[in-house]
Amino acid sequence: MGGRFALIADPAAGPKLTAFDGGSVDYPDRSATVIMEASRFLSGGEIGFSGPGIPTRRYLTIEGLPAGFIADWASNHAQFPCGVDILLTCGDLLLGLPRSTALEVSCM
């Protein structure tokens, strides 16, 4: 059986990423995919994205993330190849955030 999906309409009230199945070393593909609704995406901003498939660091502002999300994501990313994947939605926009992606908050 494959991974699980979770839908979170209100990230501030949702559980931490550690509440979801991150898979195992033998079966990392059985981890959860979390679909989370953000309130706004803005090009540029303080969150830098890097990793496989991202040729140069990209920056974005994402409003509506739960408190502590960046630290939770760093812990999730450190578990690679295990860990959850996230699909962030905002209206008709979609941002894929696989566990292989590193996030960095820039000083602005």
Wavefront OBJ file of the C-alpha trace (Angstrom):
o trace
v 0.000 0.000 0.000
v 1.285 3.472 -0.886
v 1.473 6.601 1.207
v -1.347 8.568 2.730
v -2.774 11.980 1.928
v -3.817 14.644 4.417
v -5.780 17.802 3.629
v -5.267 20.831 5.851
v -7.535 23.805 5.141
v -6.412 25.777 8.207
v -2.665 25.244 8.736
v -2.619 27.270 11.974
v -4.974 24.700 13.529
v -3.362 21.664 11.877
v -0.927 19.179 13.395
v 2.868 19.419 13.118
v 4.560 17.559 10.271
v 5.816 14.922 12.719
v 2.203 13.772 13.144
v 2.295 12.300 9.625
v 3.922 9.071 8.449
v 7.388 9.825 7.074
v 7.846 6.345 5.640
v 10.788 4.127 6.532
v 14.289 3.577 5.219
v 13.048 0.443 3.456
v 9.884 2.137 2.136
v 10.295 5.935 1.959
v 7.676 5.985 -0.815
v 5.037 5.073 1.746
v 5.211 8.449 3.439
v 2.341 10.903 3.636
v 1.674 13.737 1.222
v 0.209 16.747 3.008
v -1.955 19.152 1.003
v -2.074 22.488 2.801
v -3.957 25.691 1.898
v -1.893 28.880 2.210
v -3.524 32.294 2.259
v -1.144 33.955 -0.237
v 1.927 33.362 -2.437
v 4.127 36.306 -3.423
v 7.075 36.154 -5.798
v 10.314 37.058 -4.053
v 10.454 37.234 -0.299
v 12.235 35.686 2.595
v 11.918 31.932 2.012
v 14.623 30.495 -0.241
v 14.073 27.138 -1.934
v 16.865 24.882 -3.201
v 17.250 21.251 -4.121
v 16.992 18.800 -6.989
v 15.180 20.297 -9.983
v 15.702 23.896 -8.823
v 18.601 25.251 -10.919
v 19.114 28.372 -8.777
v 17.729 29.307 -5.377
v 14.202 30.722 -5.675
v 12.579 33.066 -3.158
v 8.921 33.255 -2.258
v 6.706 34.654 0.462
v 4.071 32.219 1.678
v 1.436 33.635 3.998
v -0.674 31.387 6.180
v 1.923 28.778 7.127
v 1.642 27.381 10.640
v 3.885 28.817 13.349
v 7.216 27.007 13.411
v 6.800 25.625 9.890
v 10.352 26.432 8.733
v 11.884 24.616 11.727
v 9.478 21.686 11.255
v 10.418 21.534 7.579
v 14.153 21.519 8.423
v 13.574 18.478 10.651
v 11.506 16.809 7.931
v 14.160 17.548 5.274
v 16.912 16.112 7.522
v 15.128 12.721 7.477
v 15.616 12.350 3.703
v 14.973 9.923 2.014
v 12.190 9.627 4.572
v 9.845 12.486 5.406
v 6.590 13.917 4.145
v 6.007 15.803 0.903
v 3.791 18.886 0.805
v 1.568 20.394 -1.831
v 0.809 24.011 -0.929
v -2.280 25.457 -2.567
v -3.529 29.023 -2.762
v -6.689 29.410 -4.804
v -5.811 27.985 -8.222
v -2.039 27.996 -7.544
v -0.047 24.937 -6.510
v 3.488 24.673 -5.111
v 5.121 21.267 -4.738
v 7.470 20.948 -1.787
v 9.128 17.520 -1.891
v 11.104 16.387 1.147
v 14.320 16.814 -0.879
v 13.815 20.602 -0.986
v 15.748 22.714 1.511
v 14.217 25.939 2.833
v 16.218 28.867 4.115
v 14.909 32.094 5.600
v 16.899 35.083 4.383
v 17.595 38.143 6.503
v 15.736 41.023 4.916
l 1 2 3 4 5 6 7 8 9 10 11 12 13 14 15 16 17 18 19 20 21 22 23 24 25 26 27 28 29 30 31 32 33 34 35 36 37 38 39 40 41 42 43 44 45 46 47 48 49 50 51 52 53 54 55 56 57 58 59 60 61 62 63 64 65 66 67 68 69 70 71 72 73 74 75 76 77 78 79 80 81 82 83 84 85 86 87 88 89 90 91 92 93 94 95 96 97 98 99 100 101 102 103 104 105 106 107 108
